[in-house]
Amino acid sequence: MKAATIQLETLTCPSCMQKIEAAVKGLNGIEQDSVKVSFNTSKVKLNFDDDKISIEEIEKAITGVGYEVQKSRVKPV
């Protein structure tokens, strides 16, 4: 299991958070309860199983709903 902090472009509305959260929670290998999208800091924090999904696939899901990923930091849990 790994923990990721993903820095996004500045979020402009609360519904952005819901779109991102839904996109990420729909992925296989994401620990559902760990997903936190912060409007103020434009960050997504989550835990994921790196045997099932990669950080690149998570970033792709976020960019797929229209948000730019600026950088990601991953560390073991």
C-alpha positions in Angstrom: 0.0 0.0 0.0 1.2 3.5 -0.8 0.1 7.0 0.1 -0.1 9.7 -2.6 -0.3 13.4 -2.5 -1.3 14.9 -5.8 -1.0 18.6 -6.4 -3.6 19.9 -8.9 -4.1 23.2 -10.7 -6.1 25.6 -8.6 -9.6 24.3 -8.0 -12.3 26.9 -8.7 -15.5 25.4 -7.4 -16.6 22.8 -4.8 -18.2 20.7 -7.5 -14.6 20.2 -8.9 -13.9 18.3 -5.7 -16.8 16.0 -6.2 -15.8 15.2 -9.8 -12.3 14.4 -8.9 -13.3 12.3 -5.9 -15.8 10.3 -8.0 -13.2 9.7 -10.7 -10.6 8.5 -8.2 -12.9 6.4 -6.1 -14.1 4.6 -9.2 -10.7 3.1 -9.8 -9.7 -0.4 -8.7 -7.0 -0.5 -6.1 -7.9 2.8 -4.3 -8.6 2.7 -0.6 -12.1 4.4 -0.7 -12.0 5.8 2.8 -8.6 7.4 2.3 -9.6 9.7 -0.6 -9.5 13.4 0.5 -9.8 16.3 -2.0 -8.8 19.6 -0.5 -10.4 22.7 -2.1 -8.1 25.2 -0.3 -4.8 23.6 -1.2 -5.9 21.9 -4.5 -4.5 18.6 -3.4 -5.8 15.0 -3.5 -4.6 12.6 -0.8 -5.2 8.9 -1.0 -3.9 5.4 -0.3 -3.6 2.9 -3.1 -2.5 -0.6 -3.8 0.4 -0.3 -6.1 0.0 -4.0 -7.2 -3.4 -3.1 -8.7 -2.9 0.5 -9.9 -0.1 3.0 -10.6 0.2 6.7 -9.8 0.2 7.3 -13.5 -3.2 5.7 -13.9 -4.6 7.7 -11.0 -3.2 10.9 -12.6 -4.8 9.9 -15.9 -8.2 9.5 -14.3 -7.9 13.1 -12.8 -6.8 14.6 -16.1 -9.6 12.6 -17.8 -12.2 14.6 -15.9 -10.5 17.9 -16.9 -8.0 18.8 -14.2 -4.3 19.3 -14.6 -2.0 17.3 -12.3 1.1 19.5 -11.5 3.0 16.9 -9.4 2.6 13.8 -7.3 4.4 12.5 -4.3 4.2 8.8 -3.4 5.5 7.1 -0.3 5.0 3.7 1.4 2.3 3.5 4.1 
